[in-house]
């Protein structure tokens, strides 16, 4: 279900008055439909990229330059040791981080990053045990469990991760700005892959009969998926940046092809048109798309209860749009219902154990969002 175009002169004016300063570290944000949020600065970072919550409410935060932080609920930061070298530059560096579903018992975390090698750079996912027994938290027993091929350039790694209710690890793999690999089943670029938690390939993956690297694929035909999450009943959603506009929110269905670069609701940066999804019904079309672009980054399907009417809906960070975008989900349909702008690029959005929303701004702030009033 396509979204209507959202940016307008009136909405642009809203951005100028969307936030009301309360203090040096707290302010209020009003959405374009009148919903008000309290925003409290918890901590600040240099080029933060991703975060995840541990069962005790503390957080892990990655910075692109390779610094990895353990952050208390009050915002106190401790650098984590044992981090490996990363290929820092462009969109590359230390990437996503998630905790194993049984973290309380096994202490396992999964961290993605860009790595240099023969032929260029590629994304890698490492699994490690987070040891917090000493004065400084440390990554131990580091194991490489997945990687992209090395290609030239420093963009479209994607490498976002989520655990499904089936206990499997889902990883997004961008097209590395090369486009056509997304339709080439001999490499894992432009795909969402599905692995066991140790990096081995499940026997029931949809492309298993093709052999080789395709055995790991769950879906294909993606561009740069920078957000992935499951609903409480196990439905997988992911968004990806379009080329020149045409950002997508996709319902992820096992074995489907999402069409990039053959179709898109955006166009090439050169101005050369790309056929829309409706011209090629054999490809899976997005459930929502954005023209103009919001540049989506970070995704959570909310289920916390603190924002009661938002349960089951998607919250998406916006880079170009400098906004938190609320998308209502009803079964297989999705539509944007409200946008919260405060003039900062939103890199990441997560839900805390207590139901609050946390965002990371490209400028460095970690903000805690709660209902106002």
Residue, then its C-alpha position, 0 to 999 in steps of 0.5 A: x500500500x503506497x504512502x502519499x507524499x508527505x513533505x509539504x510547505x506546511x510540514x516544512x513550517x512545522x519543523x521550525x516549531x516542532x521542539x520546545x526547549x525545556x532544559x539543556x538536556x530535555x525538550x519536547x517534540x510535537x508531531x505533525x498530528x499533534x502527538x507530543x513527546x518528551x526527549x531527554x538526553x542520556x549520553x553523547x557519542x562520536x558518530x554513533x551507528x547502532x545500539x541494543x539493550x541488554x536484559x538489565x536495561x543497560x545498552x551497547x552502542x557502536x561508533x563507526x570509528x570502532x569504539x564500542x560502549x557499555x552504557x548504564x541506564x543513567x548514561x555512564x559510558x565504559x569502553x569495551x575492549x577486545x574490539x577488532x580493526x574496522x574499515x572506517x570511512x564512507x558508510x563503513x566502520x563498526x556497525x550493528x550490535x544485537x544480543x543473543x536471545x539467551x544473553x542472560x545465560x550465555x553472554x553472547x553478542x553479535x557485532x557487524x563491521x566493515x573490513x578491508x581485504x583483497x579486492x576492497x571492503x566487505x561487511x562481516x558479522x562476529x559473535x563474541x562473549x561479553x565478559x563484564x566480570x572485571x573493571x572493563x567489559x571485554x569481548x572474548x571468544x570472538x568467532x567470525x560467522x558471516x561475511x560479504x565478498x570484498x568489493x571496491x567502495x565504502x557504501x551500502x554494507x547494510x549489515x543490520x541484524x535481528x533474531x527471529x522467534x525461530x531462534x535464527x539470525x537474520x542479516x541484511x546485506x546491501x548491494x554495495x552500490x553495484x546494483x546488479x549483484x542484487x539479482x545474482x544468486x552467486x553472491x550474497x549482496x542485495x539479500x537478507x540471509x538467515x543463519x543458525x546462531x552459530x553461523x551455519x545454514x538452516x536446512x529449510x532456507x528457501x534457496x537451499x536447492x541452489x547450493x553454494x552461498x544461495x543456501x543462506x538466502x531468505x530473500x533477494x533483490x534488495x538495495x540497502x536495508x538499514x532496518x529489520x525487526x519482527x512483530x510480536x507474532x513473528x512477521x518480519x519487516x525491513x526497510x531500505x533506501x531507494x535510489x533517488x527517492x522510492x525508499x521502501x518498507x517491505x513485508x519480508x516473505x521467505x523466498x521472494x525477490x524484491x526487484x532491485x535494481x530492475x524495479x523501484x519507485x525511485x529513479x537513478x541519481x542520473x535522472x534515468x527512470x527505473x520502472x515502477x514495481x507495478x510494471x513487474x508483478x513477479x517482484x514483491x512490491x513494498x507495502x509503503x514507500x516514500x517520494x520524496x525520500x526520508x532516508x530510513x535508518x533504524x527500525x523497531x516494531x513497537x510492543x512496549x505498552x508505554x505508547x499504548x496506541x502504537x503497539x504493533x506499529x513501526x518507528x523508523x529513523x529518518x536521515x534526510x527527513x531528520x525525523x522519527x517516522x511513525x508507520x501504522x501496520x495493520x496486517x499486511x498494510x502500512x501507512x505513515x501516520x505521523x512524523x516527529x521532526x526536530x532538525x537532527x538526522x536519526x541514525x538508530x531507534x530502539x525500544x527499551x525494556x520499560x517501553x521507552x523509545x531511544x534514538x541515536x542522532x548522527x550528531x551524537x546524542x542518545x535521546x530517551x523518548x516518552x509520552x508528554x503530558 
